[in-house]
């Protein structure tokens, strides 16, 4: 689909199982959700984790939950606010070296934040609950 802007292309949707492999060919995943309510302000959207699993740099607005992970793993940049000007300024301020560094840093985050790792934690919690009862 064309937008009239040669720098913007909308691709056809892919199945959920294909998302990570499909977006891996790109550099930056953007999570930019102005905090219009409590849920949005504190959200950890699936897209955020898909970007990490695809080893993309993450660019986010200053959403507290997202900023915490971005800073902890050093996987991206955060805009000053939720204006389009701030988003544009942050994008334009990124060097190729910075993008590459952030993408490389997602390797550790992807392992620690994987569903396999979380299932391991959940298994331990559940096992602990049952062993305490016996």
Secondary structure as UniProt FT lines:
FT   TURN            6..7
FT   HELIX           16..18
FT   HELIX           19..23
FT   TURN            24..25
FT   STRAND          28..31
FT   HELIX           38..41
FT   HELIX           46..53
FT   TURN            54..55
FT   STRAND          57..60
FT   HELIX           64..73
FT   STRAND          76..78
FT   HELIX           84..92
FT   HELIX           96..112
FT   HELIX           115..133
//
